[in-house]
Amino acid sequence: MLRIFLKITLGLLVSPLAYAMPENYSVITPQTAIALSWHAFGSTSQAHLDGVTGSLLLDEGNDVHDSISVRIPAATLQASNSLLTYQLQGGLFFDTAHYPSLSFTSSRVVAEGLGHYRIFGLLQVKNVRRAVVLEANMDGDPAAAAEKSVISLRATTVISRAAFNMDKFEAVVDDRISIEIKIRARSSQAG
C-alpha cells in the first residue's frame, strides 16, 4: 500500500515537470509571407501578401492547446504585374478599399508527428468566413521547438475563390487557389 501511495505521490509531483510549458510566439512580420497561385488563360499566375502579424501558441505536452491567429493587410497584395495587382485589389476580387484585411484563426491544431501538423481553422476574406485545413511542417527539429527562440512553419492549402465571392472570369480563371504560407515567429520569452 505504501509503495502505491509513493508512486501516486511521485507521479503527481513529477508529471507536471515532465511536460514543456506552453510557449507563445509572435509572428516576425518581415520574415513571413503568403504566396498565391492559380491557373488563368492557360498558364500559372502568382501573387503574394506581406505584412502578416499574429501569434502562435505551442504546447508540446498537449496539442489541444496549440493555436494560430494571423491578420494580413489586403493592400500588400502584389501580383506579377501592376495591371493584375490593380484588378486583384479592386472590387472584382479582394476589394481592399472596403475589406482592408484578411485573417486566419485556428480552431484545432493536430500534431501528426515528425514536425507535421494539420491545422483546422477559419479564413476570412472580405466579409466571408470559411473553414480551411492547412497542411503544415515545422522547419528543424519539432521536439526542440520549445527550446528555440525562433521557429519556422510552412503551410499549404487550396481554396475555392467562388467560396469567397471572387468568382469573376470563371471561364478563363481556375476556381482553385493554392496558398503557401511561410511563418517565422519569435518566442515571447526571447527578450
KARASUL-V952044 format. One record per pair of residues at least 12 apart in sequence whose ideal C-beta (glycine too) atoms are under 7 Angstrom apart, sorted by sequence separation. I is the first residue (numbers start at 1). J is the second residue. D is the distance in Angstrom with one decimal. If there is no record, write none. Layout:
I,J,D + I,J,D
//
This chain:
36,48,6.9 + 56,68,5.1 + 77,89,5.8 + 108,120,4.4 + 140,152,6.9 + 35,48,4.9 + 106,119,5.3 + 107,120,5.2 + 120,133,5.6 + 138,151,6.4 + 139,152,3.8 + 162,175,5.3 + 34,48,6.4 + 55,69,5.7 + 75,89,6.8 + 106,120,6.6 + 107,121,5.1 + 138,152,7.0 + 161,175,5.6 + 33,48,5.8 + 34,49,4.4 + 54,69,5.1 + 106,121,3.9 + 107,122,6.7 + 118,133,6.3 + 119,134,4.1 + 138,153,5.4 + 139,154,6.8 + 160,175,5.2 + 33,49,7.0 + 54,70,3.3 + 105,121,5.5 + 160,176,6.7 + 161,177,5.3 + 33,50,5.5 + 53,70,6.9 + 54,71,5.9 + 77,94,6.2 + 104,121,5.7 + 105,122,5.6 + 118,135,6.3 + 119,136,5.5 + 136,153,5.6 + 137,154,5.4 + 34,52,6.6 + 52,70,5.5 + 53,71,5.3 + 136,154,6.6 + 158,176,5.4 + 159,177,5.3 + 77,96,7.0 + 104,123,5.1 + 117,136,4.4 + 136,155,3.8 + 158,177,6.8 + 32,52,4.4 + 52,72,5.2 + 74,94,5.2 + 135,155,6.6 + 158,178,5.3 + 159,179,6.6 + 51,72,6.8 + 75,96,4.9 + 103,124,4.7 + 116,137,5.5 + 134,155,4.2 + 135,156,5.5 + 29,51,6.2 + 51,73,4.4 + 74,96,4.2 + 102,124,6.3 + 115,137,5.5 + 134,156,6.9 + 135,157,7.0 + 157,179,5.2 + 29,52,6.1 + 49,72,5.2 + 102,125,5.2 + 115,138,4.3 + 134,157,4.8 + 156,179,6.6 + 29,53,5.8 + 133,157,6.4 + 156,180,5.2 + 27,52,5.7 + 51,76,4.4 + 74,99,6.1 + 75,100,6.5 + 132,157,5.3 + 27,53,5.7 + 50,76,4.6 + 74,100,5.7 + 155,181,4.4 + 27,54,4.6 + 49,76,5.2 + 73,100,6.6 + 74,101,5.8 + 99,126,4.4 + 115,142,3.8 + 132,159,6.1 + 154,181,7.0 + 27,55,6.8 + 49,77,5.3 + 73,101,5.6 + 74,102,5.7 + 99,127,6.7 + 154,182,5.5 + 26,55,5.6 + 72,101,6.2 + 25,55,6.5 + 47,77,5.8 + 48,78,5.9 + 71,101,5.3 + 72,102,4.4 + 153,183,4.6 + 24,55,6.4 + 25,56,4.3 + 47,78,6.3 + 72,103,7.0 + 95,126,6.0 + 47,79,4.1 + 71,103,5.0 + 94,126,6.9 + 152,184,5.2 + 24,57,5.6 + 25,58,6.9 + 70,103,6.7 + 130,163,5.3 + 46,80,5.8 + 70,104,5.2 + 130,164,6.7 + 150,184,6.3 + 151,185,5.6 + 22,57,5.8 + 23,58,5.1 + 45,80,6.6 + 22,58,6.9 + 69,105,4.8 + 119,155,6.5 + 123,159,6.9 + 128,164,4.8 + 150,186,5.2 + 22,59,4.0 + 128,165,5.7 + 149,186,6.2 + 34,72,6.4 + 68,106,4.4 + 126,164,6.4 + 149,187,4.8 + 45,84,6.8 + 67,106,5.2 + 125,164,4.3 + 126,165,6.2 + 20,60,3.9 + 20,61,5.6 + 47,88,6.1 + 68,109,6.8 + 149,190,3.6 + 19,61,3.1 + 67,109,6.6 + 22,65,5.7 + 27,70,6.3 + 66,109,3.7 + 63,109,5.7 + 63,110,6.3 + 63,111,4.2 + 68,119,6.3 + 93,166,4.8 + 93,168,6.9 + 92,168,4.6 + 60,145,6.9 + 60,146,4.8 + 58,145,6.1 + 23,146,5.5 + 20,146,4.1 + 25,151,6.3 + 56,185,5.2 + 41,172,5.4 + 40,172,6.2 + 40,173,4.3 + 40,174,6.7 + 38,173,6.7 + 39,174,4.1 + 38,174,5.3 + 38,176,6.6 + 38,177,4.9 + 38,178,6.9 + 36,177,5.7 + 37,178,4.8 + 36,179,5.8 + 34,179,6.5 + 35,180,4.6 + 34,181,5.2 + 33,182,5.6 + 32,182,6.4 + 32,183,5.0 + 32,184,5.7 + 31,184,3.9 + 27,183,6.1 + 28,184,4.4 + 28,185,6.1 + 27,185,5.2 + 28,186,5.5 + 26,185,6.1 + 25,185,3.6 + 26,186,5.7 + 25,186,6.2 + 25,187,5.5 + 26,188,6.2 + 25,188,6.9 + 23,187,5.8 + 24,188,4.3
//
